[in-house]
Amino acid sequence: MRKKYNAEFKAKVAMEALLEHRALAELASEYGVHPTQITHWKKELQERASEIFSKNASKEAKAAEIKEAELYRQIGQLKVEVDWLKKICRNAQGIRGYL
């Protein structure tokens, strides 16, 4: 089974790798992660560090979050409507059986 690491753990390990106070092999043995994985996290951190300070990324993330919430609300509303229609159809079929 593949291990999954949360974002905080990845950031912590990548930051330590960026500092270069210890060798990758030391970090790998301490955190139980392959050195190649640490290198990938370090590279990703270096490439995406500017996004942290980008106002556009923050606005886009907030807009996506709002859009997602609206979509979930719509899904919930549609589910209620479908359930209601199913109930109506079952009741209608039951009434026809008595006629």
Secondary structure by P-SEA (a helix, b strand, c coil): cbbbbcaaaaaaaaaaaaaccccaaaaaaaacccaaaaaaaaaaaaacccccccaaaaaaaaaaaaaaaaaaaaaaaaaaaaaaaaaaaaaaaaaaaac
